[in-house]
Amino acid sequence: MPKSWSDKDERQYEHIKQSLREDGKSEERAEEIAARTVNKTRREEGRTDNVTTQGTGNPNSPLEERTVPELRNRAAELDIEGRSSMHKEELVAAIRERNA
Protein backbone atom coordinates (compact mmCIF):
# COMPACT_ATOMS: atom_id res chain seq x y z
CA MET A 1 0.00 0.00 0.00
CA PRO A 2 1.20 3.51 -0.73
CA LYS A 3 2.76 5.38 2.19
CA SER A 4 0.26 8.23 1.72
CA TRP A 5 -2.69 5.98 2.61
CA SER A 6 -4.14 6.32 6.09
CA ASP A 7 -4.99 3.35 8.32
CA LYS A 8 -8.61 3.84 7.27
CA ASP A 9 -7.61 3.65 3.58
CA GLU A 10 -5.72 0.42 4.21
CA ARG A 11 -8.69 -1.11 6.04
CA GLN A 12 -11.02 -0.08 3.23
CA TYR A 13 -8.63 -1.60 0.66
CA GLU A 14 -8.44 -4.90 2.53
CA HIS A 15 -12.20 -5.06 3.00
CA ILE A 16 -12.91 -4.40 -0.69
CA LYS A 17 -10.23 -6.85 -1.80
CA GLN A 18 -11.58 -9.59 0.48
CA SER A 19 -15.13 -9.00 -0.73
CA LEU A 20 -14.07 -9.21 -4.37
CA ARG A 21 -12.10 -12.41 -3.72
CA GLU A 22 -15.22 -13.91 -2.12
CA ASP A 23 -17.14 -12.94 -5.27
CA GLY A 24 -14.66 -14.94 -7.37
CA LYS A 25 -12.31 -12.25 -8.67
CA SER A 26 -8.64 -13.14 -9.08
CA GLU A 27 -6.17 -11.82 -6.50
CA GLU A 28 -4.64 -9.44 -9.05
CA ARG A 29 -7.99 -8.08 -10.25
CA ALA A 30 -9.29 -7.69 -6.68
CA GLU A 31 -6.17 -5.72 -5.70
CA GLU A 32 -6.52 -3.44 -8.75
CA ILE A 33 -10.20 -2.69 -8.14
CA ALA A 34 -9.66 -2.13 -4.41
CA ALA A 35 -6.77 0.27 -5.01
CA ARG A 36 -8.70 2.21 -7.64
CA THR A 37 -11.67 2.50 -5.29
CA VAL A 38 -9.56 3.80 -2.40
CA ASN A 39 -7.75 6.26 -4.66
CA LYS A 40 -11.05 7.52 -6.10
CA THR A 41 -12.37 8.10 -2.58
CA ARG A 42 -9.19 9.96 -1.65
CA ARG A 43 -9.51 12.17 -4.77
CA GLU A 44 -13.18 12.93 -4.04
CA GLU A 45 -12.33 13.86 -0.45
CA GLY A 46 -9.56 16.21 -1.64
CA ARG A 47 -6.77 14.18 -0.03
CA THR A 48 -4.70 14.02 -3.23
CA ASP A 49 -3.12 16.61 -5.51
CA ASN A 50 -5.03 15.26 -8.52
CA VAL A 51 -8.76 15.90 -8.63
CA THR A 52 -9.29 13.67 -11.65
CA THR A 53 -8.02 10.29 -12.68
CA GLN A 54 -4.77 10.07 -14.56
CA GLY A 55 -5.90 6.89 -16.33
CA THR A 56 -6.83 6.10 -19.89
CA GLY A 57 -10.30 4.75 -19.20
CA ASN A 58 -11.67 1.26 -19.27
CA PRO A 59 -9.93 -0.54 -22.14
CA ASN A 60 -13.12 -2.53 -22.73
CA SER A 61 -15.25 0.57 -23.31
CA PRO A 62 -15.51 2.28 -26.70
CA LEU A 63 -13.33 5.34 -27.19
CA GLU A 64 -16.47 7.49 -27.60
CA GLU A 65 -17.51 6.68 -24.02
CA ARG A 66 -14.22 7.84 -22.50
CA THR A 67 -13.61 11.36 -21.22
CA VAL A 68 -11.39 13.84 -23.01
CA PRO A 69 -8.71 13.63 -20.26
CA GLU A 70 -8.71 9.84 -20.59
CA LEU A 71 -8.36 10.13 -24.36
CA ARG A 72 -5.54 12.65 -23.98
CA ASN A 73 -3.73 10.31 -21.60
CA ARG A 74 -4.11 7.47 -24.11
CA ALA A 75 -2.89 9.78 -26.90
CA ALA A 76 0.12 10.67 -24.75
CA GLU A 77 0.93 6.96 -24.36
CA LEU A 78 0.81 6.68 -28.16
CA ASP A 79 2.92 9.86 -28.55
CA ILE A 80 0.31 11.61 -30.72
CA GLU A 81 1.39 15.17 -31.44
CA GLY A 82 -1.06 18.06 -31.02
CA ARG A 83 -3.27 16.10 -28.62
CA SER A 84 -3.63 18.98 -26.15
CA SER A 85 -5.56 21.08 -28.68
CA MET A 86 -7.67 18.26 -30.13
CA HIS A 87 -11.39 17.88 -29.55
CA LYS A 88 -12.88 14.55 -28.50
CA GLU A 89 -13.71 13.42 -32.05
CA GLU A 90 -10.19 14.29 -33.22
CA LEU A 91 -8.63 12.37 -30.35
CA VAL A 92 -10.75 9.29 -31.10
CA ALA A 93 -9.77 9.44 -34.79
CA ALA A 94 -6.07 9.93 -34.02
CA ILE A 95 -6.02 7.03 -31.53
CA ARG A 96 -7.81 4.75 -34.00
CA GLU A 97 -5.39 5.73 -36.76
CA ARG A 98 -2.37 5.03 -34.56
CA ASN A 99 -3.79 1.67 -33.46
CA ALA A 100 -4.58 0.58 -37.03
N, CA, C and O of each residue as an XYZ file, in Angstrom:
400
protein
N       0.812     -1.172      0.000
C       0.000      0.000      0.000
C       0.868      1.253      0.000
O       1.927      1.281      0.626
N       0.421      2.274     -0.694
C       1.201      3.510     -0.725
C       1.369      4.113      0.662
O       0.492      3.973      1.515
N       2.479      4.773      0.884
C       2.758      5.380      2.189
C       1.764      6.490      2.516
O       1.527      6.782      3.688
N       1.178      7.115      1.486
C       0.261      8.226      1.717
C      -1.122      7.779      2.185
O      -1.940      8.613      2.574
N      -1.390      6.481      2.152
C      -2.688      5.982      2.610
C      -2.753      5.993      4.130
O      -1.775      5.684      4.810
N      -3.920      6.352      4.648
C      -4.137      6.316      6.094
C      -4.490      4.881      6.514
O      -4.683      4.002      5.674
N      -4.567      4.672      7.816
C      -4.989      3.353      8.319
C      -6.391      3.020      7.818
O      -6.686      1.870      7.495
N      -7.251      4.033      7.757
C      -8.612      3.835      7.271
C      -8.582      3.394      5.803
O      -9.324      2.493      5.411
N      -7.730      4.024      4.996
C      -7.608      3.655      3.583
C      -7.170      2.199      3.444
O      -7.694      1.462      2.609
N      -6.219      1.797      4.258
C      -5.719      0.422      4.209
C      -6.800     -0.574      4.614
O      -6.915     -1.642      4.013
N      -7.597     -0.231      5.635
C      -8.692     -1.111      6.044
C      -9.742     -1.220      4.947
O     -10.258     -2.303      4.670
N     -10.052     -0.083      4.325
C     -11.021     -0.081      3.226
C     -10.518     -0.947      2.072
O     -11.280     -1.727      1.500
N      -9.247     -0.812      1.736
C      -8.634     -1.597      0.663
C      -8.749     -3.093      0.957
O      -9.166     -3.866      0.095
N      -8.387     -3.494      2.151
C      -8.435     -4.904      2.525
C      -9.863     -5.442      2.504
O     -10.103     -6.566      2.062
N     -10.804     -4.640      2.979
C     -12.202     -5.057      3.000
C     -12.729     -5.254      1.574
O     -13.371     -6.263      1.282
N     -12.460     -4.302      0.699
C     -12.915     -4.396     -0.688
C     -12.259     -5.583     -1.375
O     -12.926     -6.347     -2.074
N     -10.957     -5.740     -1.179
C     -10.231     -6.854     -1.799
C     -10.804     -8.188     -1.342
O     -11.031     -9.077     -2.162
N     -11.038     -8.336     -0.052
C     -11.578     -9.587      0.482
C     -12.966     -9.863     -0.099
O     -13.274    -10.998     -0.464
N     -13.788     -8.839     -0.184
C     -15.133     -8.999     -0.725
C     -15.087     -9.438     -2.191
O     -15.857    -10.302     -2.610
N     -14.199     -8.849     -2.950
C     -14.066     -9.209     -4.365
C     -13.548    -10.632     -4.535
O     -13.983    -11.351     -5.435
N     -12.621    -11.039     -3.671
C     -12.104    -12.413     -3.721
C     -13.222    -13.397     -3.421
O     -13.309    -14.452     -4.049
N     -14.083    -13.054     -2.459
C     -15.219    -13.911     -2.125
C     -16.208    -14.005     -3.279
O     -16.912    -15.004     -3.425
N     -16.256    -12.955     -4.100
C     -17.139    -12.943     -5.273
C     -16.518    -13.638     -6.479
O     -17.131    -13.707     -7.545
N     -15.285    -14.160     -6.308
C     -14.659    -14.939     -7.366
C     -13.648    -14.216     -8.229
O     -13.154    -14.785     -9.203
N     -13.326    -12.975     -7.898
C     -12.309    -12.249     -8.666
C     -10.925    -12.802     -8.350
O     -10.683    -13.304     -7.252
N     -10.022    -12.705     -9.317
C      -8.645    -13.140     -9.084
C      -7.984    -12.192     -8.085
O      -8.448    -11.070     -7.882
N      -6.910    -12.646     -7.472
C      -6.170    -11.818     -6.503
C      -5.722    -10.508     -7.160
O      -5.886     -9.429     -6.591
N      -5.159    -10.620     -8.354
C      -4.639     -9.437     -9.054
C      -5.751     -8.445     -9.372
O      -5.596     -7.245     -9.149
N      -6.873     -8.941     -9.892
C      -7.992     -8.075    -10.254
C      -8.604     -7.444     -9.000
O      -8.956     -6.265     -9.012
N      -8.732     -8.214     -7.929
C      -9.288     -7.689     -6.682
C      -8.408     -6.575     -6.131
O      -8.919     -5.559     -5.658
N      -7.092     -6.753     -6.185
C      -6.169     -5.716     -5.704
C      -6.303     -4.449     -6.539
O      -6.316     -3.342     -6.000
N      -6.403     -4.613     -7.861
C      -6.520     -3.442     -8.749
C      -7.799     -2.662     -8.460
O      -7.765     -1.440     -8.315
N      -8.920     -3.364     -8.377
C     -10.200     -2.694     -8.139
C     -10.204     -2.019     -6.770
O     -10.672     -0.888     -6.637
N      -9.687     -2.705     -5.754
C      -9.656     -2.135     -4.408
C      -8.806     -0.866     -4.369
O      -9.208      0.132     -3.771
N      -7.642     -0.899     -5.000
C      -6.766      0.273     -5.008
C      -7.410      1.435     -5.758
O      -7.336      2.581     -5.316
N      -8.033      1.141     -6.880
C      -8.703      2.207     -7.640
C      -9.824      2.832     -6.824
O     -10.016      4.048     -6.848
N     -10.561      1.997     -6.103
C     -11.669      2.497     -5.292
C     -11.165      3.411     -4.177
O     -11.714      4.492     -3.960
N     -10.125      2.979     -3.476
C      -9.561      3.799     -2.398
C      -9.019      5.114     -2.961
O      -9.250      6.178     -2.387
N      -8.304      5.040     -4.074
C      -7.746      6.257     -4.657
C      -8.837      7.213     -5.130
O      -8.692      8.429     -5.003
N      -9.929      6.673     -5.676
C     -11.046      7.517     -6.096
C     -11.645      8.231     -4.891
O     -11.929      9.427     -4.950
N     -11.833      7.503     -3.811
C     -12.367      8.102     -2.584
C     -11.448      9.209     -2.080
O     -11.914     10.277     -1.682
N     -10.154      8.955     -2.099
C      -9.188      9.964     -1.646
C      -9.255     11.221     -2.520
O      -9.190     12.340     -2.011
N      -9.388     11.026     -3.853
C      -9.505     12.175     -4.767
C     -10.764     12.972     -4.457
O     -10.726     14.199     -4.369
N     -11.895     12.256     -4.291
C     -13.176     12.926     -4.044
C     -13.173     13.686     -2.723
O     -13.846     14.709     -2.595
N     -12.425     13.198     -1.749
C     -12.332     13.865     -0.450
C     -11.275     14.960     -0.431
O     -11.094     15.628      0.587
N     -10.571     15.152     -1.555
C      -9.561     16.208     -1.645
C      -8.265     15.875     -0.936
O      -7.513     16.777     -0.568
N      -7.989     14.590     -0.736
C      -6.770     14.178     -0.033
C      -5.626     13.854     -0.989
O      -4.620     13.278     -0.575
N      -5.767     14.217     -2.260
C      -4.695     14.021     -3.235
C      -4.504     15.309     -4.019
O      -5.379     16.175     -4.022
N      -3.371     15.434     -4.678
C      -3.124     16.606     -5.507
C      -3.992     16.592     -6.756
O      -4.427     17.644     -7.224
N      -4.248     15.398     -7.300
C      -5.026     15.264     -8.522
C      -6.505     15.157     -8.180
O      -6.899     14.367     -7.322
N      -7.322     15.961     -8.861
C      -8.759     15.896     -8.626
C      -9.455     15.003     -9.644
O     -10.640     14.702     -9.499
N      -8.734     14.584    -10.660
C      -9.289     13.672    -11.649
C      -8.328     12.515    -11.849
O      -7.154     12.593    -11.486
N      -8.838     11.456    -12.424
C      -8.024     10.285    -12.685
C      -6.939     10.597    -13.709
O      -7.119     11.448    -14.580
N      -5.848      9.919    -13.598
C      -4.769     10.067    -14.564
C      -4.753      8.887    -15.529
O      -3.786      8.697    -16.268
N      -5.821      8.096    -15.523
C      -5.895      6.890    -16.328
C      -6.304      7.136    -17.762
O      -6.474      8.274    -18.199
N      -6.456      6.035    -18.483
C      -6.832      6.103    -19.894
C      -8.220      5.542    -20.117
O      -8.624      5.352    -21.264
N      -8.949      5.278    -19.075
C     -10.301      4.752    -19.203
C     -10.312      3.244    -19.269
O      -9.270      2.596    -19.376
N     -11.499      2.704    -19.205
C     -11.673      1.257    -19.271
C     -11.314      0.780    -20.673
O     -11.940      1.209    -21.642
N     -10.327     -0.093    -20.801
C      -9.926     -0.543    -22.143
C     -11.012     -1.345    -22.847
O     -10.927     -1.561    -24.056
N     -12.023     -1.786    -22.123
C     -13.120     -2.530    -22.732
C     -14.257     -1.627    -23.206
O     -15.185     -2.098    -23.863
N     -14.193     -0.346    -22.882
C     -15.249      0.570    -23.306
C     -14.835      1.255    -24.608
O     -13.649      1.478    -24.851
N     -15.825      1.587    -25.443
C     -15.511      2.279    -26.698
C     -14.845      3.632    -26.427
O     -15.088      4.259    -25.396
N     -14.019      4.061    -27.352
C     -13.327      5.344    -27.186
C     -14.326      6.487    -27.007
O     -14.057      7.429    -26.261
N     -15.467      6.415    -27.680
C     -16.468      7.488    -27.598
C     -17.046      7.648    -26.194
O     -17.560      8.714    -25.856
N     -16.969      6.610    -25.383
C     -17.511      6.678    -24.023
C     -16.488      7.191    -23.006
O     -16.835      7.416    -21.847
N     -15.255      7.376    -23.416
C     -14.223      7.842    -22.497
C     -14.222      9.364    -22.446
O     -14.699     10.031    -23.364
N     -13.678      9.901    -21.360
C     -13.613     11.357    -21.217
C     -12.449     11.907    -22.033
O     -11.550     11.167    -22.432
N     -12.478     13.206    -22.274
C     -11.387     13.844    -23.014
C     -10.050     13.674    -22.282
O      -9.052     13.359    -22.931
N      -9.988     13.870    -20.948
C      -8.710     13.634    -20.263
C      -8.210     12.195    -20.425
O      -7.010     11.970    -20.585
N      -9.119     11.228    -20.384
C      -8.710      9.845    -20.585
C      -8.165      9.633    -21.993
O      -7.167      8.939    -22.185
N      -8.830     10.236    -22.971
C      -8.364     10.125    -24.361
C      -7.015     10.820    -24.532
O      -6.145     10.321    -25.246
N      -6.842     11.959    -23.887
C      -5.543     12.655    -23.984
C      -4.430     11.828    -23.344
O      -3.312     11.789    -23.856
N      -4.732     11.172    -22.232
C      -3.733     10.311    -21.597
C      -3.371      9.152    -22.512
O      -2.200      8.787    -22.624
N      -4.375      8.570    -23.170
C      -4.110      7.472    -24.113
C      -3.293      7.992    -25.290
O      -2.365      7.322    -25.743
N      -3.631      9.182    -25.788
C      -2.886      9.781    -26.901
C      -1.439     10.058    -26.487
O      -0.526      9.926    -27.302
N      -1.231     10.434    -25.245
C       0.124     10.666    -24.748
C       0.910      9.362    -24.749
O       2.085      9.344    -25.115
N       0.264      8.270    -24.340
C       0.933      6.964    -24.364
C       1.356      6.598    -25.783
O       2.394      5.970    -25.993
N       0.533      7.001    -26.756
C       0.811      6.682    -28.157
C       1.680      7.747    -28.824
O       1.989      7.641    -30.011
N       2.074      8.768    -28.070
C       2.925      9.858    -28.548
C       2.310     10.570    -29.759
O       2.989     10.814    -30.756
N       1.016     10.900    -29.659
C       0.312     11.612    -30.719
C       0.539     13.104    -30.523
O       0.208     13.662    -29.477
N       1.102     13.737    -31.532
C       1.394     15.173    -31.442
C       0.121     15.997    -31.606
O      -0.789     15.606    -32.336
N       0.064     17.138    -30.924
C      -1.058     18.059    -31.024
C      -2.270     17.643    -30.208
O      -3.336     18.245    -30.342
N      -2.132     16.639    -29.376
C      -3.271     16.103    -28.623
C      -3.891     17.120    -27.674
O      -5.094     17.064    -27.417
N      -3.101     18.042    -27.152
C      -3.629     18.975    -26.154
C      -4.649     19.944    -26.744
O      -5.472     20.493    -26.013
N      -4.603     20.158    -28.049
C      -5.557     21.077    -28.677
C      -6.657     20.353    -29.440
O      -7.495     20.995    -30.073
N      -6.666     19.026    -29.388
C      -7.673     18.262    -30.125
C      -8.981     18.171    -29.350
O      -8.999     18.139    -28.119
N     -10.073     18.131    -30.106
C     -11.394     17.881    -29.546
C     -11.575     16.365    -29.434
O     -10.763     15.592    -29.941
N     -12.644     15.960    -28.767
C     -12.879     14.547    -28.503
C     -12.885     13.718    -29.783
O     -12.239     12.671    -29.848
N     -13.605     14.176    -30.794
C     -13.706     13.421    -32.047
C     -12.339     13.274    -32.706
O     -12.019     12.223    -33.261
N     -11.533     14.336    -32.643
C     -10.190     14.289    -33.224
C      -9.294     13.310    -32.468
O      -8.509     12.578    -33.072
N      -9.418     13.305    -31.152
C      -8.632     12.368    -30.347
C      -8.995     10.922    -30.675
O      -8.116     10.075    -30.835
N     -10.300     10.645    -30.774
C     -10.748      9.293    -31.100
C     -10.179      8.868    -32.449
O      -9.673      7.754    -32.590
N     -10.262      9.761    -33.448
C      -9.768      9.442    -34.793
C      -8.261      9.211    -34.785
O      -7.773      8.277    -35.422
N      -7.520     10.056    -34.067
C      -6.069      9.926    -34.019
C      -5.646      8.634    -33.326
O      -4.705      7.972    -33.765
N      -6.334      8.276    -32.252
C      -6.023      7.029    -31.533
C      -6.321      5.825    -32.424
O      -5.531      4.884    -32.498
N      -7.468      5.869    -33.099
C      -7.812      4.747    -34.005
C      -6.797      4.627    -35.141
O      -6.412      3.521    -35.519
N      -6.371      5.755    -35.677
C      -5.392      5.726    -36.764
C      -4.074      5.141    -36.296
O      -3.454      4.353    -37.011
N      -3.639      5.517    -35.102
C      -2.368      5.034    -34.561
C      -2.450      3.539    -34.243
O      -1.462      2.819    -34.390
N      -3.618      3.074    -33.810
C      -3.792      1.671    -33.465
C      -4.001      0.771    -34.681
O      -3.905     -0.452    -34.579
N      -4.285      1.372    -35.814
C      -4.575      0.578    -37.028
C      -3.366     -0.119    -37.571
O      -3.458     -0.818    -38.580
